[in-house]
Amino acid sequence: MFLTELLSARKSLLAAGILSLLISVVSDSIAFAQNTTNFPTIGRVEQFDSQLEELIAKEAVIQVLCGGFEWAEGPVWVREEGNKFGGYVLFSDIPHNAVMKWQESIGASVFLKPAGYTGVADYGKEPGSNGLALDAKGRLVSCEHGDRRISVLTKDGGKMTLADRWDGKRFNSPNDLAIRRNGDIFFTDPIYGLPGHAEDPRREIDFCGVYRLQPDGTVSLQCKEISRPNGIAFSPDHQALYVANSDGQDAVWRSFPVQEDGNLGAPTIFFDSTKQTQIKPGGGDGLKVDKHGNVFATGPGGVLILSPQGKLLGRIMTGERIANVAWGNDGSVLYLTSDMYLCRIQTKTVGSGF
């Protein structure tokens, strides 16, 4: 049923001649002019609980802002100085080794390339950056697959390595990150960016870890029991850290308490997709939290909307896989990196930190 709806939507886009305007080629110039607010829409929002109406209006639609990417990931909103609501979205196109920029009335352009791999030899299908975030100084912090590091883009345009190894061993491929108010960066390190994945001969760490990077450069292992740690985000008070597992054999989102010394305590199960009747079981990717503690987590079929107690309230579905989400504008607009598209939906809530 849903596939039929998706094909129908795509045919409508083609018939209107709009989809061709959305396709962008990764180059060093602006991909297309976009001085319109008349965006095509796609997908739908499913409601599983009446509480969802407090977070997303029934008439809310998913807008397709631009497309033509191979695998979009890691969106982050960058606010323009002196403009409370103005700014732009940065997001990774991992296979193209680029960070893209989308801005209202302008469209999509390449912001940074190379973004995750600076070597000269081929480095597999996913060499680029993945998760992106802004530190307290407004600098772009990136999880880089190919260069296997956490980096920061300085104000003068140069990159610095913040961390590329633990216990003398190089990371697998840093995937996603969350920055605590004190400057600590927590990040996940599965094997998806290694060309040979788990069997890659370049692999030096034989597990997929969750790490803490402190401002003084200290890297400490926080967890190695999650088979494929992926998306990661703090609760609004930064006293809990949510971590998704993208392994369908352990399709669980966990909540870690943050202890007084800044390290993580023993986790509890926050959400288990195998215990649900409304959705198929499956692992998770990126996630973000709103100011009330609701978790917007990409998972089976789209973005799962979970209450602070881990109750499944609804799902945002584009018909394509959704890798990650981020709030932007005044904090009420949720941006979605959905396979080849960058999309957005208006919410009735506000992202944590806005």
C-alpha positions as CSV (number, residue, x, y, z in Angstrom):
1,M,0.0,0.0,0.0
2,F,2.7,2.5,1.0
3,L,4.9,1.7,-2.0
4,T,1.9,2.5,-4.2
5,E,1.5,5.8,-2.5
6,L,5.2,6.6,-2.8
7,L,5.3,5.8,-6.5
8,S,2.2,7.9,-7.0
9,A,3.9,10.8,-5.2
10,R,7.0,10.5,-7.3
11,K,4.9,10.4,-10.5
12,S,3.2,13.6,-9.4
13,L,6.5,15.3,-8.8
14,L,7.7,14.3,-12.2
15,A,4.5,15.4,-13.9
16,A,4.8,18.8,-12.3
17,G,8.4,19.1,-13.5
18,I,9.5,19.8,-9.9
19,L,11.7,16.8,-9.2
20,S,14.2,17.8,-11.8
21,L,14.7,21.1,-9.9
22,L,15.5,19.1,-6.8
23,I,18.3,17.1,-8.3
24,S,21.6,18.5,-7.4
25,V,25.1,17.5,-8.6
26,V,27.8,17.6,-5.9
27,S,30.0,20.3,-7.3
28,D,31.9,23.4,-6.1
29,S,29.1,25.8,-6.9
30,I,25.5,26.4,-5.9
31,A,23.5,23.4,-7.1
32,F,20.3,25.3,-8.1
33,A,18.5,28.6,-7.4
34,Q,15.6,28.1,-5.1
35,N,13.7,31.4,-4.4
36,T,10.5,29.6,-3.6
37,T,8.5,28.4,-0.6
38,N,6.3,26.2,-2.7
39,F,8.0,22.9,-2.0
40,P,6.6,19.5,-3.0
41,T,5.5,17.2,-0.2
42,I,6.0,13.6,0.5
43,G,5.0,10.8,2.9
44,R,2.8,11.1,6.0
45,V,2.7,11.2,9.8
46,E,1.3,8.2,11.6
47,Q,-0.4,8.7,15.0
48,F,-0.2,5.8,17.5
49,D,-1.2,7.9,20.6
50,S,-3.2,11.0,21.1
51,Q,-0.2,12.7,22.8
52,L,1.3,13.1,19.4
53,E,-1.2,15.9,18.7
54,E,0.7,18.0,21.3
55,L,3.9,17.6,19.2
56,I,2.8,17.7,15.6
57,A,-0.3,19.1,14.1
58,K,-2.6,16.8,12.2
59,E,-2.3,18.9,9.0
60,A,1.6,19.0,9.2
61,V,3.2,18.0,5.9
62,I,6.7,16.8,5.0
63,Q,8.4,19.2,2.5
64,V,11.1,18.1,0.2
65,L,13.7,20.9,0.1
66,C,16.3,19.4,-2.2
67,G,17.6,16.1,-3.5
68,G,20.0,14.1,-5.6
69,F,22.3,13.1,-2.8
70,E,23.5,9.5,-2.5
71,W,23.1,9.2,1.3
72,A,22.4,12.3,3.4
73,E,23.3,12.3,7.1
74,G,24.1,14.3,10.2
75,P,22.0,17.6,9.8
76,V,22.8,20.6,12.0
77,W,21.2,24.0,12.0
78,V,23.6,27.0,11.9
79,R,22.1,30.2,13.1
80,E,23.3,33.4,11.4
81,E,24.7,36.0,13.7
82,G,22.3,38.8,14.6
83,N,19.3,36.8,13.2
84,K,17.3,34.9,15.8
85,F,15.5,32.7,13.2
86,G,17.7,33.0,10.1
87,G,20.4,30.5,9.2
88,Y,21.1,27.4,7.2
89,V,21.3,23.6,7.4
90,L,24.6,21.7,7.0
91,F,24.5,18.0,6.3
92,S,26.8,15.2,5.1
93,D,26.6,13.4,1.8
94,I,28.8,10.5,2.9
95,P,29.5,8.8,-0.4
96,H,30.4,12.1,-2.0
97,N,32.8,13.0,0.8
98,A,31.0,16.4,1.1
99,V,29.2,18.6,3.6
100,M,26.3,20.3,1.9
101,K,24.6,23.6,2.8
102,W,20.9,24.4,2.3
103,Q,19.5,27.9,2.8
104,E,16.1,29.2,2.3
105,S,15.7,31.2,-1.0
106,I,19.1,30.1,-2.2
107,G,19.1,26.3,-2.3
108,A,21.9,23.7,-2.0
109,S,25.6,24.1,-2.4
110,V,28.8,22.4,-1.3
111,F,30.0,23.8,2.0
112,L,33.1,21.5,2.5
113,K,34.8,19.0,0.3
114,P,36.6,16.7,1.2
115,A,34.7,16.3,4.4
116,G,35.7,13.0,5.9
117,Y,38.6,11.6,3.9
118,T,41.7,13.5,2.7
119,G,43.8,10.5,1.4
120,V,44.8,9.9,-2.2
121,A,43.7,6.2,-2.5
122,D,40.1,5.0,-2.9
123,Y,38.4,4.5,0.5
124,G,35.3,2.6,-0.1
125,K,31.7,3.7,-0.5
126,E,31.3,5.8,2.6
127,P,34.5,8.0,3.0
128,G,32.9,11.3,4.1
129,S,31.8,12.9,7.3
130,N,28.7,11.6,9.2
131,G,27.4,13.2,12.3
132,L,27.8,17.0,12.7
133,A,27.4,19.3,15.6
134,L,28.3,22.8,16.8
135,D,30.5,23.4,19.8
136,A,30.0,26.3,22.3
137,K,32.1,28.5,20.0
138,G,29.8,27.8,17.0
139,R,32.5,25.7,15.3
140,L,31.6,22.7,13.2
141,V,32.6,19.4,14.8
142,S,32.5,16.3,12.5
143,C,32.6,12.6,12.8
144,E,34.9,11.6,9.9
145,H,34.7,8.1,8.4
146,G,37.7,8.1,6.1
147,D,40.1,9.9,8.3
148,R,38.7,8.0,11.3
149,R,38.6,11.0,13.7
150,I,36.6,13.7,15.4
151,S,37.6,17.1,13.9
152,V,36.7,20.7,14.3
153,L,36.6,23.4,11.6
154,T,38.3,26.5,12.9
155,K,37.2,30.0,12.3
156,D,40.0,30.6,9.7
157,G,38.8,27.6,7.7
158,G,41.4,25.0,8.8
159,K,40.6,21.7,10.4
160,M,42.0,20.4,13.6
161,T,42.0,16.8,14.9
162,L,40.4,16.6,18.3
163,A,40.8,12.8,18.6
164,D,41.6,9.9,16.3
165,R,42.5,7.1,18.7
166,W,41.9,5.4,22.0
167,D,44.5,3.5,23.9
168,G,46.9,4.1,21.0
169,K,44.6,2.5,18.5
170,R,42.8,4.3,15.7
171,F,39.0,4.5,15.8
172,N,36.9,2.4,13.5
173,S,34.8,5.2,11.9
174,P,33.2,7.8,14.2
175,N,29.5,8.0,13.4
176,D,27.5,10.4,15.6
177,L,28.2,12.7,18.4
178,A,26.5,14.8,21.2
179,I,28.2,17.7,23.0
180,R,27.6,18.2,26.7
181,R,27.3,21.7,28.2
182,N,30.8,21.4,29.8
183,G,32.3,20.7,26.4
184,D,32.6,17.0,26.6
185,I,32.0,15.2,23.3
186,F,30.4,11.8,23.5
187,F,30.5,9.8,20.2
188,T,29.8,6.4,18.8
189,D,32.3,4.4,16.7
190,P,30.8,1.5,14.7
191,I,32.5,0.0,11.6
192,Y,30.3,1.3,8.8
193,G,32.9,3.7,7.4
194,L,35.6,1.1,7.1
195,P,35.6,-0.2,3.5
196,G,35.7,-3.8,4.7
197,H,33.5,-3.1,7.8
198,A,34.1,-5.6,10.6
199,E,36.7,-7.6,8.5
200,D,38.7,-4.6,7.3
201,P,42.4,-5.2,7.8
202,R,42.9,-1.6,8.8
203,R,40.7,-2.1,11.9
204,E,42.6,-1.7,15.2
205,I,39.8,-1.8,17.8
206,D,37.9,-5.1,17.9
207,F,34.6,-3.7,19.3
208,C,32.3,-0.8,18.5
209,G,32.5,1.7,21.4
210,V,30.9,4.8,22.9
211,Y,33.5,7.3,23.9
212,R,33.9,10.5,25.9
213,L,36.3,13.2,24.6
214,Q,37.1,15.8,27.2
215,P,38.2,19.4,26.3
216,D,41.8,18.5,27.4
217,G,42.0,15.8,24.8
218,T,41.4,12.8,27.1
219,V,39.5,10.0,25.4
220,S,37.8,7.4,27.6
221,L,35.8,4.3,26.7
222,Q,32.3,4.5,28.1
223,C,30.7,1.4,26.7
224,K,31.7,-1.5,24.4
225,E,28.7,-3.8,25.0
226,I,26.5,-2.3,22.2
227,S,27.1,-4.2,19.0
228,R,26.5,-1.2,16.6
229,P,26.2,2.0,18.6
230,N,24.9,4.8,16.3
231,G,22.7,7.8,17.1
232,I,23.4,9.6,20.3
233,A,21.8,12.6,22.1
234,F,21.4,14.1,25.6
235,S,18.2,14.6,27.6
236,P,17.3,18.3,28.0
237,D,19.0,18.4,31.5
238,H,22.1,16.5,30.1
239,Q,21.7,14.0,32.9
240,A,21.0,11.1,30.5
241,L,22.5,10.1,27.2
242,Y,20.4,8.1,24.7
243,V,22.3,5.7,22.4
244,A,20.7,3.8,19.5
245,N,21.8,0.4,18.3
246,S,21.6,-0.1,14.5
247,D,21.9,-3.8,14.9
248,G,18.5,-5.4,14.1
249,Q,19.4,-8.3,16.4
250,D,19.5,-6.0,19.3
251,A,16.9,-3.3,18.3
252,V,17.1,-1.4,21.5
253,W,17.6,2.3,22.4
254,R,19.4,2.7,25.7
255,S,19.5,5.4,28.3
256,F,22.8,6.0,30.2
257,P,22.9,8.1,33.4
258,V,25.6,10.7,33.4
259,Q,27.5,10.5,36.7
260,E,28.9,13.3,38.8
261,D,32.4,12.7,37.4
262,G,31.0,13.0,33.8
263,N,31.3,9.3,32.9
264,L,28.3,7.1,32.0
265,G,26.7,4.7,34.4
266,A,25.0,1.4,33.7
267,P,22.3,1.7,30.9
268,T,18.7,0.9,31.1
269,I,16.4,0.0,28.1
270,F,14.6,3.2,26.9
271,F,12.8,1.7,23.9
272,D,12.7,-1.8,22.4
273,S,11.3,-2.0,18.9
274,T,10.7,-5.7,19.2
275,K,8.1,-5.1,21.9
276,Q,5.9,-3.0,19.6
277,T,2.8,-4.0,17.7
278,Q,2.5,-0.8,15.5
279,I,5.9,-1.1,13.8
280,K,8.2,-3.8,12.5
281,P,11.3,-4.4,14.7
282,G,14.5,-2.8,13.6
283,G,17.6,-0.9,14.7
284,G,18.0,2.8,14.9
285,D,20.2,5.5,13.4
286,G,20.3,9.2,14.4
287,L,18.1,10.9,17.1
288,K,17.4,14.2,18.7
289,V,15.5,15.3,21.8
290,D,13.0,18.2,22.3
291,K,12.9,20.5,25.2
292,H,10.3,18.4,27.0
293,G,12.4,15.2,26.7
294,N,10.5,13.6,23.8
295,V,12.9,11.6,21.6
296,F,12.7,11.8,17.8
297,A,14.6,8.7,16.8
298,T,15.1,7.3,13.3
299,G,14.1,3.7,13.1
300,P,11.9,1.2,11.3
301,G,9.9,3.1,8.7
302,G,10.9,6.6,9.6
303,V,11.3,8.8,12.6
304,L,9.9,7.3,15.7
305,I,8.4,9.8,18.2
306,L,8.9,8.6,21.8
307,S,7.7,10.1,25.0
308,P,10.2,10.8,27.8
309,Q,9.1,7.4,29.2
310,G,9.9,5.6,26.0
311,K,6.3,5.3,24.8
312,L,5.8,5.2,21.0
313,L,3.5,8.1,20.1
314,G,3.8,8.2,16.3
315,R,6.1,8.1,13.2
316,I,7.2,10.5,10.5
317,M,7.4,8.6,7.2
318,T,8.9,9.9,3.9
319,G,8.9,6.5,2.2
320,E,12.7,6.6,2.1
321,R,15.0,5.6,4.9
322,I,15.7,8.5,7.3
323,A,19.2,8.7,8.6
324,N,19.0,11.6,11.1
325,V,17.1,14.7,12.2
326,A,17.8,18.2,13.6
327,W,15.8,21.1,14.7
328,G,16.3,24.5,13.1
329,N,14.9,28.0,12.5
330,D,13.2,29.0,15.8
331,G,13.6,25.4,17.1
332,S,10.2,24.2,15.9
333,V,11.2,23.0,12.4
334,L,12.5,19.5,12.2
335,Y,14.9,18.8,9.3
336,L,15.2,15.2,8.0
337,T,18.0,13.7,6.0
338,S,16.1,11.0,4.1
339,D,18.3,9.0,1.7
340,M,18.7,11.3,-1.3
341,Y,16.5,14.1,0.1
342,L,16.7,16.9,2.7
343,C,13.2,17.4,4.1
344,R,11.5,19.3,6.9
345,I,8.3,19.3,8.9
346,Q,6.8,21.9,11.2
347,T,6.3,20.7,14.8
348,K,4.4,22.1,17.8
349,T,7.4,21.5,20.1
350,V,10.9,22.9,20.2
351,G,14.2,21.2,20.1
352,S,16.4,20.9,23.2
353,G,18.8,23.8,23.4
354,F,16.6,26.4,21.6
